[in-house]
């Protein structure tokens, strides 16, 4: 074989080797291409789509919150958010400078956002239409406007603690927070093909994924009842200046909450302007010693166990001695109630009498009833933040603790527990689970309903009837007379309990409460009120909370079209005799004199002893007339401090000024709406005070 032949063979081998190498490379490329196009096709397509597409969120519309009659409590309106695509904004410094005063955002912050290596950034969310219009006038390339729902509350503060509020993207308090998932819905989006600068490609594809709107929520709350309750709460907040008030209106048969509020509250449209402590729903979160309203639990237990006999005699000497500890009655200074029957024990709110009932029931059995009525545990109401209250532990629960529990001292409860317990006492004995959400409705018309739920039966029908009878007597003859409402059979119980902080009682600070129901023959509504430490005026539940209850209940019964009672009842006298209050101190005995007469009281001055009064002692006046008393402290060595006459009639104003040696020059008729000199001004004796009178509500004060 010659050299040329060998050379040809070598070339052929090399060509064959090269061919196989190329064939192998092509095969490898085919396999790789097949792997990419078939095996990883979906993954790579998704990655590529993300690179050449831009996505804009389509916000779901938040569900409405409605009252039981379909009235809007919380809704959503359309707002615009300012969106920027940084790569499209040519002069970022200039854009930030121009936008800063309109958006009320620092230019440095806007520049920082515009320089971010992101496809899009929000410059400001949910701006007003006039702001958006100002930005449009700037004609800055790279700015976009995206519509978003903005939460609004048409009634301002009404039911604010229950409703809560929505932040930028989610509910942050109340029902808005608790039901975030149901109310929010699911956002949609628009996806479109774009170039490297984020500009939409003219022939590019577009994909729309629709949003799913949130569910509408229907509450058990009645907007009109809620308004009535809050109107009276606001009135007392202004008149008595308490640290707070709670109120609950509840249907005793179903457990539905018809109205619930705490003061001070807030406007959810501008929630950031209020302290965070105003945001929580205080009627379910706050705990305090209940005082005499808790005596109803002892009464119910004693009746159910056969230890209460209405006409049985009892002697109150003003105190009881339990395990070496003396526990007083509010009548101790005058030697006690004396010889009374057990009905009068309840009407007079006699602590020794309730200690006796507690002894008959037995400490352990009494605690069983306390727990059976739901105290010391959450009611399970469908609102976040519920408290549990505090009961004595078995290690703490001795004879003295059992005695104080019997009349509502030493234990801590929540307002919602109190309301639920009394509902059980008037509805036939059934403890109902309270609730505020009646139903949820989605956009397809599907409805999820909450139904009344019985927790347990606590007492019998017969016991309930006797409790109702006695609670009605409290309003007709006892400390609840200022809750009496002509034409209706009302049952109730007052309470005045000293506040506790750090395990000690706070001198001069009380929780003033009243719980009642109407009508007695067919209870339709239970109403609980507690006023926290009024800074001015009377310091008794009978003088503050009972009149609140009467005003609320009168309006509620009329609104609910509940007719006056047809069942015969004892007639409360139209005229009552004013007791002599001069020389008395502001104690519970003075309160009892006024309560049993069915009279209210207002103070002028700052002393501790009553120096004068109007109407005078012995005068015959209508039930629930206000007695004006002078406490002194308005006269000084160099003159007289002018009192606040607002709300007083001309007769009252004349009487008050006369006590201080001042004269009146009045104009108009009705109640005082303005005066000169102003309250608190120091003037000489015999000075003239000019007072303008007008019909209540005619002139804003």
C-alpha positions in Angstrom: 0.0 0.0 0.0 1.5 3.2 -1.1 1.8 6.4 0.8 -1.1 8.1 -1.1 -3.5 5.3 -0.3 -2.6 5.5 3.4 -3.2 9.2 3.4 -6.7 8.7 1.8 -7.6 6.2 4.5 -6.5 8.5 7.2 -8.6 11.4 5.8 -11.6 9.2 5.5 -11.3 8.1 9.1 -11.0 11.7 10.2 -14.1 12.6 8.2 -16.0 9.7 9.6 -14.9 10.7 13.2 -15.9 14.3 12.5 -19.2 13.2 11.1 -20.0 11.1 14.2 -18.9 14.0 16.5 -21.2 16.3 14.6 -24.0 13.8 14.6 -23.6 13.3 18.3 -23.6 17.1 18.9 -26.7 17.5 16.8 -28.4 14.6 18.6 -27.4 16.1 21.9 -28.9 19.5 20.7 -32.1 17.7 19.6 -32.4 16.0 22.9 -31.7 19.2 24.8 -34.1 21.1 22.6 -36.7 18.4 23.2 -36.1 18.6 26.9 -36.5 22.3 27.0 -39.5 22.4 24.7 -41.3 19.4 26.1 -40.2 18.6 29.6 -39.5 22.2 30.8 -41.8 24.0 28.4 -44.4 25.1 31.0 -41.7 26.3 33.5 -39.7 28.2 30.9 -42.9 29.7 29.4 -43.8 31.0 32.8 -40.4 32.5 33.4 -40.5 34.1 29.9 -44.0 35.4 30.5 -42.8 37.1 33.6 -40.0 38.8 31.7 -42.0 40.2 28.8 -45.3 40.8 30.6 -46.4 43.3 33.2 -49.1 42.5 35.8 -51.6 45.1 37.3 -53.6 44.1 40.3 -57.4 44.4 40.1 -58.5 44.9 43.7 -61.5 43.0 44.9 -64.3 45.1 46.3 -64.5 44.6 50.1 -67.9 43.3 51.3 -70.4 45.7 52.9 -71.3 45.5 56.6 -75.0 46.1 57.1 -77.3 46.3 60.1 -80.2 43.8 60.6 -82.5 45.9 58.4 -80.0 46.3 55.5 -78.7 49.8 56.4 -75.1 50.4 55.5 -72.6 50.5 58.4 -69.4 50.1 56.4 -69.0 50.2 52.6 -66.4 50.8 49.9 -66.0 53.7 47.5 -63.7 54.1 44.5 -60.3 55.8 45.0 -57.1 56.1 42.9 -53.6 55.0 43.8 -50.6 56.6 42.2 -48.3 54.0 40.6 -44.9 54.7 39.0 -42.8 52.6 36.6 -39.3 53.9 37.5 -37.7 53.0 34.2 -40.1 55.2 32.3 -39.6 58.3 34.5 -36.8 60.2 32.8 -36.1 63.0 35.3 -36.6 61.4 38.7 -35.3 64.3 40.8 -37.7 66.8 39.0 -40.6 64.4 39.3 -40.0 63.9 43.0 -39.8 67.7 43.6 -43.1 68.3 41.7 -45.0 65.5 43.3 -43.9 66.1 46.9 -46.3 69.0 47.8 -49.3 67.4 46.1 -48.9 63.9 47.7 -47.7 65.4 51.0 -44.7 63.1 50.9 -41.1 64.2 51.3 -39.3 64.6 48.0 -36.4 62.5 49.3 -38.8 59.6 50.0 -40.4 59.9 46.5 -36.9 59.9 44.9 -36.0 56.8 46.8 -39.1 55.1 45.5 -38.4 56.2 41.9 -34.8 54.9 42.0 -35.8 51.4 43.1 -34.9 48.7 40.6 -38.5 47.5 40.4 -40.9 47.4 37.5 -43.5 49.4 39.5 -43.9 51.1 42.8 -46.8 52.8 44.7 -46.1 56.4 45.4 -49.3 56.9 47.4 -52.4 54.7 47.9 -56.0 55.8 47.8 -55.8 59.5 47.1 -58.7 61.9 46.6 -59.9 62.7 43.1 -58.6 66.3 43.3 -55.1 65.1 44.1 -55.1 62.7 41.2 -56.3 65.6 38.9 -53.4 67.8 40.1 -50.9 65.0 39.2 -52.4 64.5 35.8 -51.8 68.2 35.0 -48.0 67.6 35.5 -48.0 65.1 32.6 -45.1 63.2 34.0 -44.3 60.1 31.8 -44.2 56.8 33.8 -47.0 57.7 36.3 -50.2 55.7 36.3 -53.5 55.7 38.2 -55.0 52.5 39.4 -58.5 52.3 40.9 -58.9 50.8 44.3 -61.7 50.4 46.8 -61.5 52.8 49.8 -63.4 51.9 53.0 -65.8 54.4 54.4 -68.2 54.5 57.4 -71.3 56.6 56.6 -72.3 57.0 60.3 -69.0 58.2 61.6 -68.5 57.0 65.2 -71.6 54.9 65.3 -70.7 51.3 66.4 -67.1 52.2 65.7 -65.7 49.9 68.4 -67.7 46.9 67.0 -67.0 47.6 63.3 -63.3 48.4 63.7 -61.5 49.9 60.6 -59.4 49.0 57.6 -55.8 50.1 57.0 -54.2 50.4 53.6 -54.8 46.8 52.6 -56.5 44.9 55.5 -58.8 45.2 58.5 -56.9 46.2 61.6 -59.5 46.2 64.3 -63.0 45.0 65.2 -65.1 42.9 62.8 -63.0 44.3 59.9 -60.0 42.5 61.3 -61.7 39.4 62.6 -63.6 38.7 59.3 -60.7 39.9 57.0 -60.8 36.8 54.9 -64.5 36.8 54.3 -64.8 40.6 53.8 -61.7 41.1 51.6 -62.4 38.7 48.8 -59.7 37.7 46.3 -57.8 40.2 44.1 -57.7 39.7 40.3 -55.1 41.0 37.8 -54.5 42.1 34.2 -51.4 40.6 32.5 -50.1 42.1 29.2 -46.9 41.9 27.1 -44.5 44.8 27.3 -41.1 45.9 26.1 -37.9 46.4 28.2 -39.2 49.7 29.5 -42.5 48.3 30.5 -44.5 49.7 27.6 -47.3 47.6 26.3 -46.6 45.9 23.0 -49.3 47.0 20.4 -49.8 43.4 19.1 -49.1 41.7 22.5 -51.5 39.4 24.2 -53.5 40.4 27.3 -54.9 38.2 30.0 -57.6 39.2 32.5 -58.2 37.3 35.8 -61.3 38.8 37.4 -61.4 39.6 41.1 -63.8 37.9 43.5 -65.5 40.4 45.7 -65.7 40.0 49.4 -68.8 38.7 51.3 -71.4 41.1 52.6 -71.9 40.8 56.4 -75.3 41.4 58.0 -75.2 42.1 61.7 -77.8 41.6 64.5 -77.3 45.3 65.4 -80.2 47.6 64.7 -78.8 51.0 63.6 -81.7 52.9 65.2 -81.3 51.2 68.6 -77.5 51.7 68.3 -78.1 55.4 67.7 -80.5 55.7 70.7 -77.9 54.1 73.0 -75.0 56.2 71.8 -77.0 59.4 71.9 -77.7 59.0 75.6 -74.1 57.9 76.3 -72.8 61.0 74.6 -75.1 63.1 76.7 -73.9 61.6 80.0 -70.2 61.8 78.8 -70.8 65.6 78.5 -72.9 66.0 81.7 -71.0 63.8 84.2 -67.6 63.6 82.5 -67.0 59.9 83.3 -63.8 58.1 82.3 -66.0 55.8 80.2 -69.4 54.2 79.6 -70.5 50.8 78.3 -73.9 49.8 77.1 -75.4 46.6 75.7 -78.9 45.9 74.3 -79.6 42.2 73.9 -82.6 40.1 72.8 -83.0 37.7 75.8 -84.7 35.0 73.7 -82.1 34.7 71.0 -78.8 36.2 72.3 -78.7 38.7 69.4 -77.0 41.9 70.2 -79.2 44.8 69.2 -76.8 47.5 70.2 -73.4 47.6 71.8 -71.1 50.6 72.5 -68.3 51.9 74.6 -67.2 55.5 75.2 -64.9 57.2 74.5 -64.8 55.8 70.9 -63.4 57.0 67.6 -64.2 57.8 64.0 -63.1 54.8 61.8 -62.8 57.2 58.8 -59.9 58.9 60.7 -58.9 56.2 63.2 -55.3 57.4 63.4 -56.5 60.6 65.1 -57.6 58.7 68.2 -55.7 56.8 70.9 -55.5 53.1 70.5 -57.3 52.4 73.7 -60.4 53.9 72.1 -60.4 51.1 69.4 -61.3 48.1 71.6 -64.9 47.1 72.2 -65.0 47.8 76.0 -68.4 46.1 76.7 -66.7 42.7 76.0 -63.1 43.4 77.0 -63.4 45.5 80.2 -63.7 43.8 83.6 -64.7 45.3 87.0 -66.5 44.5 90.2 -70.2 44.4 89.4 -71.6 45.5 92.8 -75.3 45.1 93.5 -76.3 44.0 90.0 -74.5 40.7 90.8 -76.9 40.1 93.7 -79.4 38.9 91.1 -77.2 35.7 90.8 -77.5 35.1 94.5 -81.2 35.7 94.3 -81.6 33.3 91.4 -79.6 30.6 93.2 -81.5 31.1 96.5 -84.9 30.8 94.7 -83.9 27.8 92.7 -82.6 26.0 95.8 -85.7 26.9 97.9 -83.9 29.2 100.3 -85.6 32.5 99.4 -89.0 33.3 101.0 -90.3 36.7 100.1 -92.2 37.3 103.3 -89.8 35.8 105.7 -88.4 38.2 108.3 -84.8 39.3 108.5 -83.1 41.7 110.9 -80.3 43.9 109.5 -78.2 45.6 112.2 -76.0 47.3 109.7 -73.3 44.7 109.4 -72.4 41.0 109.5 -69.5 39.3 111.1 -68.0 36.5 108.9 -65.0 34.4 110.2 -64.0 37.3 112.4 -64.3 39.9 109.6 -67.0 42.7 109.9 -68.7 43.3 106.6 -70.9 46.5 106.6 -74.2 47.4 105.0 -74.6 50.8 103.4 -77.1 51.6 106.2 -74.5 50.9 108.9 -74.2 54.6 110.0 -77.9 54.6 111.1 -78.0 51.1 112.6 -79.0 49.1 109.5 -82.3 48.3 107.8 -83.8 46.8 111.0 -86.6 44.3 110.8 -87.5 43.7 107.1 -88.7 40.8 105.0 -86.5 39.3 102.3 -88.3 41.2 99.5 -87.2 44.4 101.3 -83.7 42.8 101.5 -83.6 42.9 97.7 -85.3 46.3 97.3 -83.0 47.8 99.8 -79.9 46.0 98.4 -79.0 44.8 102.0 -75.6 43.2 102.1 -76.2 41.3 105.4 -79.4 39.9 103.9 -77.5 38.6 100.8 -74.8 37.2 103.0 -77.5 35.2 104.8 -78.8 33.9 101.5 -75.3 33.0 100.4 -74.9 31.0 103.7 -78.1 29.1 103.1 -77.1 28.2 99.5 -73.6 27.2 100.6 -70.3 28.5 99.3 -69.6 25.7 96.8 -73.2 25.6 95.5 -73.2 29.4 95.1 -70.0 29.2 93.0 -71.6 26.5 90.9 -74.4 28.9 90.0 -72.0 31.8 89.4 -70.2 29.6 86.8 -73.4 28.2 85.4 -74.5 31.8 84.6 -71.3 32.2 82.6 -69.1 34.2 84.9 -65.4 33.4 84.9 -65.4 32.3 81.3 -65.8 33.8 77.9 -69.4 33.9 76.5 -68.1 33.0 73.1 -69.4 36.1 71.4 -68.2 36.4 67.8 -66.0 39.4 68.4 -62.3 39.4 69.2 -60.9 40.7 72.5 -63.4 39.2 74.9 -62.3 39.1 78.6 -63.0 36.4 81.1 -63.4 38.2 84.4 -61.9 36.8 87.6 -63.4 34.6 90.2 -61.9 33.4 93.5 -59.8 30.2 93.0 -60.5 27.2 95.3 -57.4 28.1 97.4 -58.7 31.7 97.8 -62.3 30.9 98.3 -63.0 31.0 102.1 -66.0 32.1 104.1 -65.3 35.8 103.7 -64.8 35.5 100.0 -68.1 33.5 99.7 -69.8 36.3 101.7 -68.6 39.1 99.4 -69.3 37.1 96.3 -72.9 36.9 97.4 -73.3 40.7 97.1 -71.0 41.3 94.1 -67.7 42.3 95.7 -64.3 40.6 95.1 -65.3 39.1 91.8 -64.6 40.7 88.4 -67.0 40.4 85.4 -67.4 41.7 81.9 -70.5 43.7 80.8 -71.4 41.0 78.2 -71.4 38.4 81.0 -73.8 40.5 83.0 -76.1 41.0 80.1 -76.1 37.3 79.1 -76.8 36.2 82.7 -79.8 38.5 83.2 -81.1 37.4 79.8 -81.2 33.8 81.2 -83.0 35.1 84.3 -85.9 36.5 82.2 -86.2 34.2 79.2 -87.1 31.0 81.1 -83.7 30.1 82.4 -81.7 29.5 79.2 -78.2 30.9 79.0 -77.9 32.1 75.3 -74.6 32.5 73.4 -74.5 36.2 72.4 -73.7 37.0 68.8 -73.4 40.0 66.4 -73.0 38.5 63.0 -76.4 37.4 61.6 -75.3 36.2 58.2 -72.7 36.3 55.5 -73.7 36.6 51.8 -71.3 36.0 48.8 -71.6 37.4 45.3 -73.3 34.2 44.1 -76.2 34.6 46.5 -75.0 31.9 48.9 -75.9 32.7 52.5 -74.3 31.5 55.7 -76.5 32.1 58.8 -75.9 32.1 62.5 -78.7 30.7 64.6 -79.5 31.2 68.3 -77.6 28.8 70.4 -78.5 27.6 74.0 -75.4 27.1 76.1 -77.3 25.5 79.0 -80.3 25.8 81.1 -79.5 27.4 84.5 -82.8 27.9 86.4 -86.5 27.0 86.0 -89.3 28.9 84.6 -90.8 29.4 88.1 -87.6 30.9 89.3 -87.5 33.3 86.3 -91.1 34.5 87.0 -90.2 35.3 90.7 -87.0 37.1 89.6 -89.0 39.2 87.1 -91.6 40.0 89.8 -88.9 41.2 92.3 -87.0 43.2 89.6 -90.2 44.9 88.8 -90.7 45.8 92.4 -87.2 47.3 92.5 -88.3 49.7 89.8 -91.7 50.4 91.3 -90.7 50.7 94.9 -87.0 50.4 95.4 -83.7 51.9 94.2 -84.7 51.6 90.5 -87.6 54.1 90.6 -85.7 56.5 88.4 -85.9 53.8 85.6 -89.7 53.7 85.9 -91.5 54.4 82.6 -95.1 55.2 82.7 -97.4 52.7 80.9 -94.8 49.9 80.8 -93.8 47.2 83.2 -90.1 47.5 83.7 -87.8 45.3 85.8 -84.3 46.3 86.8 -81.5 46.5 89.4 -79.1 49.3 90.3 -75.4 48.9 91.2 -72.7 51.1 92.6 -69.3 49.4 93.0 -66.0 50.9 94.1 -63.3 50.7 91.4 -60.3 48.5 92.0 -56.7 49.1 90.7 -53.6 47.1 91.7 -55.7 45.1 94.1 -56.8 48.1 96.0 -60.0 50.2 96.0 -59.7 53.7 94.5 -61.2 56.3 96.9 -63.9 58.3 95.2 -64.1 56.3 92.0 -67.1 54.0 91.4 -68.7 52.0 88.6 -72.4 53.1 88.4 -74.5 50.5 86.7 -78.1 49.5 85.9 -79.5 46.4 84.2 -83.1 46.0 83.3 -85.6 44.6 80.8 -89.0 45.3 79.3 -91.8 44.5 79.2 -92.0 42.3 82.2 -94.9 40.2 80.8 -92.9 39.4 77.6 -89.3 40.5 77.8 -88.1 41.8 74.4 -84.9 43.6 75.3 -82.3 43.5 78.1 -80.3 46.7 78.6 -77.1 47.0 80.6 -75.3 50.3 81.4 -72.2 50.9 83.4 -70.7 54.4 83.9 -67.0 54.6 84.9 -66.1 57.1 87.6 -68.1 60.3 86.8 -66.1 63.3 87.6 -69.1 65.6 88.3 -72.5 65.1 89.8 -74.0 62.1 91.7 -72.0 58.9 92.3 -74.8 56.4 92.5 -76.2 54.1 89.8 -79.7 55.0 90.7 -79.0 58.7 89.9 -76.9 58.3 86.8 -77.4 54.9 85.1 -81.1 54.4 85.9 -82.2 57.6 84.3 -80.0 56.7 81.2 -81.8 53.4 81.1 -85.2 55.0 81.2 -84.4 57.5 78.4 -82.9 54.7 76.2 -85.7 52.2 76.9 -88.4 54.8 76.2 -87.0 55.5 72.8 -86.3 51.9 72.0 -89.8 50.7 73.0 -91.4 53.3 70.8 -89.1 52.5 67.9 -89.9 48.8 68.2 -93.6 49.5 68.3 -94.0 47.7 71.6 -97.3 48.9 73.0 -97.8 49.9 76.7 -98.4 47.0 79.1 -102.0 45.8 79.3 -101.3 43.6 82.4 -102.7 45.4 85.5 -99.9 46.7 87.7 -99.6 48.8 90.8 -99.8 52.5 90.0 -96.7 54.6 90.9 -97.9 57.9 92.5 -97.8 60.9 90.1 -96.7 63.2 92.9 -94.0 62.5 95.5 -92.9 64.4 98.5 -89.4 66.0 98.4 -87.3 64.9 101.5 -85.3 67.3 103.6 -81.7 67.0 102.4 -80.2 70.1 104.1 -77.4 69.2 106.4 -76.9 65.8 104.9 -73.7 64.5 103.3 -73.4 62.9 99.9 -73.6 59.3 101.1 -75.7 56.2 100.2 -78.3 57.2 102.8 -79.0 60.4 101.0 -79.1 58.5 97.8 -81.7 56.1 99.3 -83.9 59.0 100.3 -83.9 60.2 96.8 -84.2 56.8 95.2 -87.2 55.6 97.2 -88.9 58.9 96.4 -88.1 58.5 92.8 -86.2 61.9 92.5 -83.1 62.9 90.7 -80.4 65.2 92.0 -78.0 67.8 90.6 -75.2 69.6 92.4 -74.1 73.2 92.6 -70.8 73.8 94.4 -68.0 71.6 95.5 -68.5 71.0 99.3 -69.5 67.7 100.9 -72.6 68.9 102.8 -75.9 70.0 101.4 -76.6 73.6 102.5 -79.7 74.4 100.5 -82.2 72.7 98.1 -84.9 73.4 95.5 -87.7 72.3 95.5 -87.9 72.7 99.3 -88.5 69.8 101.7 -92.2 68.8 101.8 -93.1 70.0 98.3 -95.2 67.7 96.1 -93.5 67.2 92.8 -93.9 64.7 89.8 -91.9 61.5 89.9 -88.3 61.8 88.6 -88.2 65.6 89.3 -84.6 66.9 89.7 -83.8 68.3 93.1 -81.1 71.0 92.9 -78.8 71.1 95.9 -76.2 73.6 97.0 -72.9 72.2 98.4 -71.1 75.5 99.1 -67.6 76.3 98.1 -68.7 79.1 95.7 -68.3 82.0 98.1 -64.9 83.6 98.8 -63.7 86.5 101.0 -63.5 88.8 98.0 -66.6 87.8 96.0 -68.7 85.0 94.6 -67.8 82.4 91.8 -70.5 82.5 89.2 -72.1 79.0 88.8 -72.8 77.2 85.5 -76.5 77.7 84.9 -76.7 75.8 81.5 -79.7 73.5 81.3 -81.5 75.1 84.3 -84.9 76.6 84.2 -85.5 80.2 85.0 -86.9 79.2 88.4 -83.8 77.1 89.2 -81.4 79.7 87.9 -83.0 82.4 90.0 -82.9 80.1 93.1 -79.3 79.2 92.6 -78.1 82.8 92.1 -80.2 83.8 95.2 -78.3 81.3 97.3 -75.1 83.0 96.3 -76.3 86.6 96.8 -76.5 87.3 93.0 -79.3 88.7 90.9 -80.6 87.5 87.5 -81.6 89.3 84.4 -83.2 86.7 82.2 -84.6 86.7 78.6 -86.5 84.1 76.7 -88.0 80.9 78.1 -87.1 77.3 78.5 -83.6 76.4 79.9 -80.4 78.5 80.2 -78.4 78.4 77.0 -75.9 81.2 77.6 -74.9 83.5 80.5 -72.7 86.6 81.2 -70.4 86.5 83.2 -69.2 83.1 82.2 -69.2 80.2 84.7 -66.2 80.3 87.1 -65.9 84.1 86.9 -65.4 85.8 90.3 -67.8 88.7 90.8 -68.9 90.9 93.7 -72.0 90.1 95.8 -75.3 91.5 94.5 -73.9 91.4 90.9 -76.3 90.8 88.0 -75.9 87.7 85.9 -77.5 88.0 82.4 -79.0 84.6 81.3 -80.6 83.7 78.0 -83.2 80.9 78.0 -84.5 78.9 75.0 -86.3 75.6 74.3 -84.0 72.6 74.8 -82.1 72.0 71.5 -83.2 75.3 70.0 -79.8 76.9 70.5 -76.6 74.9 70.3 -74.5 75.2 73.4 
